[in-house]
Structures are given as C-alpha cells and as structure tokens.
Amino acid sequence: MPDHTPPPFRLTWHFSLASLAGVLVVMVCLLLFYREHTTSRLASQVGLANAEATKLLANVLWPKFGDFVVGPPGRSRAQLLADPRQQALQARVRDAMRGLQLVKLKIYDRSGVTVFSTDLAQVGEDKRDNPGLRQALAGTVVSAITHRHRFDAMEGALVDRDLIASYVPVGGAAGTPAEAVFEVYGDVTRQRQNEAEAWYTVAAAVLALLSALYLFLLVTVRRADRVMAAQEQARAEQAAQVLHLAYHDGLTGLPNRRSCGERLTQVLAVARRQQHTAALMFIDLDGFKAVNDRFGHAAGDLLLQAVAGRIQSCLREGDLLFRMGGDEFTAVLPRVAGAGDGDADAVACRVLAALARPVALDGSQAVVGASIGIALFPADALDADSLLRLADDAMYQAKALGKGCHAFHATALARPVPGRAPAEGLATDIDVAWHGAG
C-alpha cells in the first residue's frame, strides 16, 4: 500500500526563508523611507533658506529694477540684452549674492519669459510651461532637489553637483498673483554627501540589528522545531505501537486474529491469480488448561511463548504464523503441493513432533501436544472466513481421533505423531504429562 503520509512540517526551513524575506523587505523599506525623509527634509529646509534669501534679494533689487522685470511684456531676447539695466542688474546681483549660499539666479516675468539670468545664454527663454514656475506665479514657493553633471553657475561651470532649485513668487499684494518669480539655486552637494554617509551608517546599523533579531529568532525557532520534531516522533512511535498492538499479540509478538484475516485474504488472492494451492493450519494445544491450573498464568504465558517459538521453527520460509487467542494458533502456508504426503502434511508432522518435546517450567517439565486441522484452497473453500471455519472443524476432527494428530478437512486423515502413543495413553485425566526436573 503506498504511503500517503505528508512530509513533516519543517518549521526552521519555512521560518528561515520567510523571516529572511521579511528582514530584507523591512530593511529596504526602512532605508527607502529614511532616504526619502532626509531628502524631503533637506529640500524643505534649503527651500525655506532659499525663500528667505530671495526675499533679501528682492528687497535689494526690486526698488531699482522692478520696472525692468515687470514689463513691458513681449520683449525679445535682443531687447532684454540691449537694455542697459540688464548689465546693471547683473552687477548688482553678483554683489548682493556674495554673502548668500546661492550659485545662480533667474528672474521670470508674469508671462514666463526669462528676463534675467546670471547665465546670459538663458535670457529670453520662454518657460511658461514649467510646472514649478506656474505654481510660483500662483503664489506658492516650490523647491526640488536635482543632480546636474554640469551646471553653469554664477562663478562658472560646476560638475556633478546636487542642487536645490526654488521658485519664489515676488511682488504683488497678499492674495494676488506674483508680479515675477525668482528661481534660485543652492548647492547642497556637501549636505547630500553627508546624508549618504549617514544613510550607509544607518543601513549598517539596521542590518546589524535585524540580523541579530533574525539569529535570535532562528535559534528560538530551531529549538521549537526540535521540540516539535521530538513530539512528532514520539507521536509517530506511539501510533506505530498502537498499530502494532492492533495487529499483534502482546504476549508472543505474533500477528493476531485480526491480522490473520487480512493476510489470509491477501494470500488467497495471490493463490487464485497464480492458480496454485494454499493451506491453512488451525493448531490447538492439548491440555494447556492443566498448566494454568497447576503452575498459574505466568507459567502458562511462558509455555505459550515457547510453543510459539517451536511452531515458528517448523514452518518454511514465507509461511505465516498467527496467535488467534488463548491456546489457539493458525499457520498460513501460501503455496503447498496438496493433501496426503504433500507440504502441509510434512509441516504438520514437524509441528506435532516439536510440541511433543517437554518444556521446562519453574523447575519442572511439561509436555503438551496439539491437534491440527488443515483446510486447502481452493479444494475446500474459496474465501478466508470459510477456510478458517473448515480448518477449525478439521482440528476438532483431529481431537476426536485421539488428539496429538492432524486432520485434513476433506479426507479426515488422522496421523499420530511418530513414536508417540495416542493422547488417551498419556494422561487420561488432564491430557498432559509432567516430569520432575530431577
């Protein structure tokens, strides 16, 4: 029968995979959150600083250059560059930005045209579709971090820099659209480097803590897994013991009556398929009750164990022996030549001869015989229950013929043990002979 028992649940294996995946997910989420949080905080802080710096610039520049910034609308690049106020504004901006942490300034009018830039190449550009500019024109300060491989700053070209660009509305009364927008750039490369170093430090700390937690839980789970495995093994052993006891005799260790019915059915199925003869021997001890009456049940148990061993030694390889209960045994011979002088006849003679020898019990010797009934498949019966019943009938035929012999159901053949007198001549009162140990 195939084994459909599912494999045992390996808690440590499942935990190690699930928790490792969980640790990695948690670590990645924490580090991403940390990086996003620090980036957002830096943008907010520098954005506020840029806004304050822009207000200072606006206070310095607006009184003198406000008209140049605001209008008139529709000026071309050439007109903006040709305006003498452009050069004056360039000089004033450079002077005003010396004490500020700003590297570039651009000024847009309300139509989105770049009317001023510390990079003259950008003057006259139309940026009306820039999202940050549109928000700033509506009155909102907008800041964002960007990385530039090359950036044209007020003091010259910068390479591989992290910058924060802030769009700051300027002019206009409270609650009204801005008259212009200042776009200022702050260099935060060093701050970003410090953040990266802090990020790696935090990553190492998080990894170390989560690894320690993982190892602690792994040790705990492995211990729990061993306890569960031991409990499962004990349960399996107990279940196996219960199953063994259900199909085996506790005294002799032989398969019991329940096992006999199942195994006999299997043997008959094979015999039917292969079309050969099988035999069932029903063995009943003669005079066993006298042993229990004289020496007690403990001696009777020892006798049954000795008898089981002797019967087993007489059987052929592949033959099956069962204890049916009390002093009754059955032997299944899966393949025999037939009745008369066949295999079953020979096995029965060996069994009777073996049981005729004295058995040492508590300083004395007891001699018990046996009566054996034999039924054949398919000659006598075609199923296990019928074969058991007919073998039992044949055993009673053997007892009726004087005990100490065996009988086939079909022929009622009785054959005494060679060299032994009929049972009546042994001990007429208890059918057992006792001989002192000395």
Secondary structure, 3 states (H helix, E strand, C coil): CCCCCCCCCCHHHHHHHHHHHHHHHHHHHHHHHHHHHHHHHHHHHHHHHHHHHHHHHHHHHHHHHHHHHHCCCCCCHHHHHHCHHHHHHHHHHHHHHHHCCCCEEEEEECCCEEEEECCHHHCCCECCCCHHHHHHHCCCCEEEEEEEEEEEECCEEEEEEEEEEEEEEECCCCCCCCCEEEEEEEECHHHHHHHHHHHHHHHHHHHHHHHHHHHHHHHHHHHHHHHHHHHHHHHHHHHHHHHHHHHECCCCCCECHHHHHHHHHHHHHHHHHHCCEEEEEEEEEECHHHHHHHHCHHHHHHHHHHHHHHHHHHCCCCCEEEEEECCEEEEEEEEECCCCCCHHHHHHHHHHHHHCCCEEECCEEEECEEEEEEEEECCCCCCHHHHHHHHHHHHHHHHHCCCCEEEECCCCCCEECCCCCCHHHCCCCCCCEEEECC
